[in-house]
Amino acid sequence: MPDFIDKEACQQRSSDTHHEDLIIKVRQHLEEDLCFRGRTSFVGIVQRDETIILSGQLPSYHLKQLLQEAVRRVPGVQYVENQTHIK
């Protein structure tokens, strides 16, 4: 890379884009799941390194577990931290 290009900034943007891509992939995967189709706006999704962090409120423990397992199956997701709460 030429000297006038900030290599660290480029790497950070690349990392940010990767995080955004994985979050988009997770949302798309959930939209394809019959249990969560049309309800993904109620689930917060954040990525920290290799971990997807889920937040929000769900009506049952069963849906909480289904959500976690659905996200775990998305290619590129290494770990899932499920911080959702039951109403």
DSSP file (Angstrom, degrees, kcal/mol; ACC not computed):
  #  RESIDUE AA STRUCTURE BP1 BP2  ACC     N-H-->O    O-->H-N    N-H-->O    O-->H-N    TCO  KAPPA ALPHA  PHI   PSI    X-CA   Y-CA   Z-CA
    1    1 A M              0   0    0      0, 0.0     6,-0.1     0, 0.0     0, 0.0   0.000 360.0 360.0 360.0 141.3    0.0    0.0    0.0
    2    2 A P    >   -     0   0    0      0, 0.0     3,-1.5     0, 0.0     0, 0.0  -0.245 360.0-112.2 -61.0 156.4    1.3    3.5   -0.7
    3    3 A D  T 3  S+     0   0    0      1,-0.3     4,-0.1     3,-0.1     0, 0.0   0.779 113.0  62.9 -62.0 -29.3    2.6    5.5    2.3
    4    4 A F  T 3  S+     0   0    0      2,-0.1     2,-0.5     0, 0.0    -1,-0.3   0.553  86.3  87.7 -78.4  -5.2   -0.3    8.0    2.2
    5    5 A I  S <  S-     0   0    0     -3,-1.5     2,-1.0     1,-0.0     3,-0.1  -0.831  81.6-129.3 -96.5 127.9   -2.9    5.3    2.9
    6    6 A D     >  -     0   0    0     -2,-0.5     4,-2.1     1,-0.2     5,-0.2  -0.643  20.9-168.1 -77.7 102.1   -3.6    4.6    6.5
    7    7 A K  H  > S+     0   0    0     -2,-1.0     4,-2.4     1,-0.2    -1,-0.2   0.887  84.7  52.4 -61.1 -41.4   -3.2    0.8    6.7
    8    8 A E  H  > S+     0   0    0      1,-0.2     4,-2.3     2,-0.2    -1,-0.2   0.904 109.1  49.4 -64.2 -41.2   -4.7    0.5   10.2
    9    9 A A  H  > S+     0   0    0      2,-0.2     4,-2.5     1,-0.2    -1,-0.2   0.895 110.9  50.6 -65.0 -39.3   -7.8    2.5    9.2
   10   10 A C  H  X S+     0   0    0     -4,-2.1     4,-2.2     2,-0.2    -2,-0.2   0.912 110.8  48.4 -64.4 -42.3   -8.2    0.3    6.1
   11   11 A Q  H  X S+     0   0    0     -4,-2.4     4,-2.4     2,-0.2    -2,-0.2   0.899 111.1  50.8 -64.8 -39.8   -8.0   -2.9    8.3
   12   12 A Q  H  X S+     0   0    0     -4,-2.3     4,-2.8     2,-0.2    -2,-0.2   0.922 110.7  48.5 -63.9 -44.3  -10.5   -1.4   10.7
   13   13 A R  H  X S+     0   0    0     -4,-2.5     4,-2.5     2,-0.2    -1,-0.2   0.894 111.1  51.0 -62.3 -39.4  -13.0   -0.6    7.9
   14   14 A S  H  X S+     0   0    0     -4,-2.2     4,-2.1     2,-0.2    -1,-0.2   0.909 111.7  47.1 -63.1 -42.4  -12.5   -4.2    6.6
   15   15 A S  H  X S+     0   0    0     -4,-2.4     4,-2.3     2,-0.2    -2,-0.2   0.906 111.7  50.4 -65.4 -42.6  -13.2   -5.6   10.0
   16   16 A D  H  X S+     0   0    0     -4,-2.8     4,-2.6     1,-0.2    -2,-0.2   0.907 110.4  50.0 -61.5 -42.2  -16.3   -3.4   10.5
   17   17 A T  H  X S+     0   0    0     -4,-2.5     4,-2.6     2,-0.2    -1,-0.2   0.896 109.0  52.0 -63.8 -40.3  -17.6   -4.5    7.1
   18   18 A H  H  X S+     0   0    0     -4,-2.1     4,-2.2     2,-0.2    -2,-0.2   0.915 110.6  48.4 -61.3 -43.4  -17.0   -8.1    8.0
   19   19 A H  H  X S+     0   0    0     -4,-2.3     4,-2.3     2,-0.2    -2,-0.2   0.927 112.5  47.9 -62.9 -45.3  -19.0   -7.6   11.3
   20   20 A E  H  X S+     0   0    0     -4,-2.6     4,-2.5     1,-0.2    -2,-0.2   0.903 110.9  52.2 -62.0 -41.1  -21.8   -5.8    9.3
   21   21 A D  H  X S+     0   0    0     -4,-2.6     4,-2.3     1,-0.2    -1,-0.2   0.908 110.6  46.8 -62.2 -42.9  -21.9   -8.7    6.8
   22   22 A L  H  X S+     0   0    0     -4,-2.2     4,-2.5     2,-0.2    -1,-0.2   0.897 111.7  50.5 -68.5 -39.7  -22.2  -11.3    9.5
   23   23 A I  H  X S+     0   0    0     -4,-2.3     4,-2.5     2,-0.2    -2,-0.2   0.911 111.5  48.6 -63.3 -41.7  -24.9   -9.4   11.3
   24   24 A I  H  X S+     0   0    0     -4,-2.5     4,-2.6     2,-0.2    -2,-0.2   0.914 110.7  51.4 -62.5 -42.6  -26.8   -9.1    8.0
   25   25 A K  H  X S+     0   0    0     -4,-2.3     4,-2.3     2,-0.2    -2,-0.2   0.901 109.7  49.5 -60.9 -42.3  -26.3  -12.8    7.3
   26   26 A V  H  X S+     0   0    0     -4,-2.5     4,-2.3     2,-0.2    -2,-0.2   0.936 111.7  48.2 -63.2 -46.9  -27.7  -13.6   10.8
   27   27 A R  H  X S+     0   0    0     -4,-2.5     4,-2.4     1,-0.2    -2,-0.2   0.917 112.1  49.4 -60.5 -43.5  -30.8  -11.4   10.2
   28   28 A Q  H  X S+     0   0    0     -4,-2.6     4,-1.3     1,-0.2    -1,-0.2   0.909 110.0  51.3 -62.0 -41.9  -31.4  -13.0    6.8
   29   29 A H  H  X S+     0   0    0     -4,-2.3     4,-0.6     1,-0.2     3,-0.3   0.907 110.9  48.0 -61.8 -42.2  -31.1  -16.5    8.3
   30   30 A L  H >< S+     0   0    0     -4,-2.3     3,-0.8     1,-0.2     6,-0.4   0.875 106.9  56.4 -67.6 -36.4  -33.6  -15.6   11.0
   31   31 A E  H 3< S+     0   0    0     -4,-2.4    -1,-0.2     1,-0.2    -2,-0.2   0.794 105.9  52.0 -64.5 -27.0  -36.0  -14.1    8.4
   32   32 A E  H 3< S+     0   0    0     -4,-1.3     2,-0.5    -3,-0.3    -1,-0.2   0.647  91.7  91.3 -81.7 -15.6  -36.0  -17.4    6.6
   33   33 A D  S XX S-     0   0    0     -3,-0.8     4,-1.7    -4,-0.6     3,-1.3  -0.694  75.6-140.9 -83.9 126.6  -36.8  -19.3    9.8
   34   34 A L  T 34 S+     0   0    0     -2,-0.5    -1,-0.1     1,-0.3    -4,-0.0   0.801  99.7  57.6 -59.0 -30.5  -40.6  -19.7   10.2
   35   35 A C  T 34 S+     0   0    0      1,-0.2    -1,-0.3    31,-0.0    -4,-0.1   0.779 120.2  26.7 -70.0 -26.3  -40.4  -19.0   14.0
   36   36 A F  T X4 S+     0   0    0     -3,-1.3     3,-2.6    -6,-0.4     4,-0.5   0.450  81.3 131.7-120.1  -3.0  -38.8  -15.6   13.5
   37   37 A R  T 3< S+     0   0    0     -4,-1.7    -6,-0.1     1,-0.3    -5,-0.1  -0.317  87.0   6.3 -56.1 126.4  -39.9  -14.4   10.1
   38   38 A G  T 3  S+     0   0    0      1,-0.1    -1,-0.3    -2,-0.0     3,-0.1   0.450 119.2  79.4  80.0   0.4  -41.2  -10.8   10.5
   39   39 A R    X   +     0   0    0     -3,-2.6     3,-1.7    -9,-0.1     4,-0.2   0.308  53.9 102.1-119.5   6.1  -40.0  -10.7   14.1
   40   40 A T  G >   +     0   0    0     -4,-0.5     3,-1.5     1,-0.3    -1,-0.1   0.719  69.2  71.1 -69.8 -18.5  -36.3  -10.0   13.7
   41   41 A S  G 3  S+     0   0    0      1,-0.3    -1,-0.3    -3,-0.1    -2,-0.1   0.702  92.5  59.8 -69.2 -15.8  -36.7   -6.3   14.5
   42   42 A F  G <  S+     0   0    0     -3,-1.7    15,-0.6     2,-0.0     2,-0.5   0.487  94.5  77.0 -87.5  -3.5  -37.4   -7.3   18.1
   43   43 A V  E <  S-A   56   0A   0     -3,-1.5     2,-0.4    -4,-0.2    13,-0.2  -0.932  73.2-144.3-113.0 123.5  -34.0   -9.0   18.4
   44   44 A G  E     -A   55   0A   0     11,-2.6    11,-1.9    -2,-0.5     2,-0.5  -0.696  17.4-168.1 -82.7 135.5  -30.9   -7.0   19.0
   45   45 A I  E     +A   54   0A   0     -2,-0.4     2,-0.3     9,-0.2     9,-0.2  -0.982  12.6 165.3-130.3 121.4  -27.8   -8.5   17.2
   46   46 A V  E     -A   53   0A   0      7,-2.1     7,-3.6    -2,-0.5     2,-0.5  -0.964  24.0-141.9-131.8 148.1  -24.3   -7.3   17.9
   47   47 A Q  E     -A   52   0A   0     -2,-0.3     2,-0.5     5,-0.2     5,-0.2  -0.951  15.1-179.9-114.6 131.8  -21.0   -8.9   17.0
   48   48 A R  E >   -A   51   0A   0      3,-2.8     3,-2.4    -2,-0.5     2,-0.2  -0.948  67.6 -56.6-126.8 108.4  -17.9   -8.8   19.3
   49   49 A D  T 3  S-     0   0    0     -2,-0.5     0, 0.0     1,-0.3     0, 0.0  -0.417 122.8 -15.7  56.2-118.9  -15.0  -10.6   17.7
   50   50 A E  T 3  S+     0   0    0     -2,-0.2    29,-1.8    -3,-0.1    28,-1.3   0.300 120.2  95.1 -96.3   9.6  -16.2  -14.1   16.9
   51   51 A T  E <   -Ab  48  79A   0     -3,-2.4    -3,-2.8    27,-0.2     2,-0.5  -0.864  60.3-151.6-109.5 133.6  -19.3  -13.9   19.2
   52   52 A I  E     -Ab  47  80A   0     27,-2.7    29,-2.9    -2,-0.4     2,-0.5  -0.895  16.3-155.0 -96.5 127.4  -22.8  -12.9   18.2
   53   53 A I  E     -Ab  46  81A   0     -7,-3.6    -7,-2.1    -2,-0.5     2,-0.4  -0.918   6.4-160.7-108.8 124.1  -24.7  -11.3   21.1
   54   54 A L  E     +Ab  45  82A   0     27,-2.6    29,-2.6    -2,-0.5     2,-0.3  -0.831  14.9 169.1-105.0 139.9  -28.5  -11.5   21.1
   55   55 A S  E     +A   44   0A   0    -11,-1.9   -11,-2.6    -2,-0.4     2,-0.2  -0.921  24.9  74.8-142.0 168.8  -30.7   -9.2   23.2
   56   56 A G  E    S-A   43   0A   0     27,-0.4    29,-2.8    -2,-0.3     2,-0.4  -0.761  73.4 -63.8 123.6-170.5  -34.4   -8.3   23.4
   57   57 A Q  E     -c   85   0B   0    -15,-0.6    29,-0.2    -2,-0.2    27,-0.1  -0.958  38.9-173.7-123.1 138.7  -37.5  -10.0   24.9
   58   58 A L  E     -c   86   0B   0     27,-2.9    29,-2.5    -2,-0.4    -2,-0.0  -0.911  30.2-125.7-125.9 154.2  -39.2  -13.2   23.8
   59   59 A P  S    S+     0   0    0      0, 0.0     2,-0.3     0, 0.0    27,-0.1   0.656  87.3  23.1 -77.0 -14.1  -42.4  -14.7   25.0
   60   60 A S     >  -     0   0    0     25,-0.1     4,-1.6     1,-0.1     5,-0.1  -0.995  66.6-124.1-152.1 156.4  -41.0  -18.1   25.9
   61   61 A Y  H  > S+     0   0    0     -2,-0.3     4,-2.3     1,-0.2     5,-0.2   0.860 112.3  61.4 -63.5 -36.0  -37.9  -20.0   26.9
   62   62 A H  H  > S+     0   0    0      1,-0.2     4,-2.5     2,-0.2    -1,-0.2   0.921 104.7  46.2 -58.2 -46.4  -38.5  -22.3   24.0
   63   63 A L  H  > S+     0   0    0      1,-0.2     4,-2.7     2,-0.2    -1,-0.2   0.858 108.4  57.3 -66.1 -33.7  -38.2  -19.4   21.5
   64   64 A K  H  X S+     0   0    0     -4,-1.6     4,-2.0     2,-0.2    -2,-0.2   0.931 110.3  43.5 -60.3 -45.0  -35.1  -18.2   23.3
   65   65 A Q  H  X S+     0   0    0     -4,-2.3     4,-2.4     2,-0.2    -2,-0.2   0.897 112.7  51.8 -68.2 -41.3  -33.5  -21.6   22.7
   66   66 A L  H  X S+     0   0    0     -4,-2.5     4,-2.5     2,-0.2    -2,-0.2   0.907 109.7  50.8 -61.4 -40.9  -34.7  -21.8   19.1
   67   67 A L  H  X S+     0   0    0     -4,-2.7     4,-2.4     2,-0.2     5,-0.2   0.942 110.3  48.7 -60.7 -48.6  -33.2  -18.3   18.4
   68   68 A Q  H  X S+     0   0    0     -4,-2.0     4,-2.2     1,-0.2    -2,-0.2   0.915 113.8  45.6 -59.6 -45.2  -29.9  -19.3   19.9
   69   69 A E  H  X S+     0   0    0     -4,-2.4     4,-1.2     2,-0.2    -1,-0.2   0.870 110.5  53.5 -69.1 -36.3  -29.7  -22.5   17.8
   70   70 A A  H  < S+     0   0    0     -4,-2.5     3,-0.3    -5,-0.2     4,-0.2   0.918 112.7  44.1 -63.4 -42.8  -30.8  -20.8   14.6
   71   71 A V  H >< S+     0   0    0     -4,-2.4     3,-1.7     1,-0.2    -2,-0.2   0.885 107.0  59.9 -69.6 -38.6  -28.0  -18.2   15.0
   72   72 A R  H 3< S+     0   0    0     -4,-2.2    -1,-0.2     1,-0.3    -2,-0.2   0.805 100.8  56.7 -59.3 -29.5  -25.4  -20.9   15.9
   73   73 A R  T 3< S+     0   0    0     -4,-1.2    -1,-0.3    -3,-0.3    -2,-0.2   0.522  79.3 109.9 -82.4  -5.5  -26.0  -22.6   12.6
   74   74 A V  S X  S-     0   0    0     -3,-1.7     3,-2.1    -4,-0.2   -48,-0.1  -0.564  80.9-109.7 -72.9 128.0  -25.2  -19.4   10.5
   75   75 A P  T 3  S+     0   0    0      0, 0.0     3,-0.1     0, 0.0    -1,-0.1  -0.349 104.3  28.1 -57.7 131.6  -21.9  -19.9    8.7
   76   76 A G  T 3  S+     0   0    0      1,-0.3     2,-0.6    -2,-0.1   -54,-0.1   0.155  88.3 118.6 101.8 -17.7  -19.2  -17.7   10.2
   77   77 A V    <   +     0   0    0     -3,-2.1    -1,-0.3     1,-0.2   -26,-0.1  -0.734  31.7 171.9 -84.8 122.8  -20.7  -17.6   13.7
   78   78 A Q        +     0   0    0    -28,-1.3     2,-0.3    -2,-0.6   -27,-0.2   0.847  64.8  12.2 -95.3 -43.9  -18.3  -19.1   16.2
   79   79 A Y  E     -b   51   0A   0    -29,-1.8   -27,-2.7     2,-0.0     2,-0.4  -0.960  60.3-151.6-137.0 151.7  -20.1  -18.3   19.5
   80   80 A V  E     -b   52   0A   0     -2,-0.3     2,-0.6   -29,-0.2   -27,-0.2  -0.993   2.5-166.7-126.0 127.3  -23.5  -17.1   20.6
   81   81 A E  E     -b   53   0A   0    -29,-2.9   -27,-2.6    -2,-0.4     2,-1.0  -0.939  13.7-158.0-111.2 107.1  -24.2  -15.1   23.8
   82   82 A N  E     +b   54   0A   0     -2,-0.6   -27,-0.1   -29,-0.2   -29,-0.1  -0.753  25.8 161.4 -94.3 101.2  -27.9  -15.1   24.3
   83   83 A Q        +     0   0    0    -29,-2.6   -27,-0.4    -2,-1.0    -1,-0.1   0.160  30.7 131.6-102.1  16.1  -28.9  -12.2   26.6
   84   84 A T        -     0   0    0    -29,-0.2     2,-0.3   -20,-0.1   -27,-0.2  -0.316  46.3-142.2 -68.3 155.2  -32.6  -12.2   25.6
   85   85 A H  E     -c   57   0B   0    -29,-2.8   -27,-2.9   -21,-0.0     2,-0.4  -0.839  10.7-120.2-117.3 154.3  -35.1  -12.1   28.4
   86   86 A I  E      c   58   0B   0     -2,-0.3   -25,-0.0   -29,-0.2   -29,-0.0  -0.807 360.0 360.0 -94.2 133.7  -38.5  -13.9   28.7
   87   87 A K              0   0    0    -29,-2.5    -1,-0.1    -2,-0.4   -27,-0.1   0.484 360.0 360.0 -67.5 360.0  -41.5  -11.6   29.1
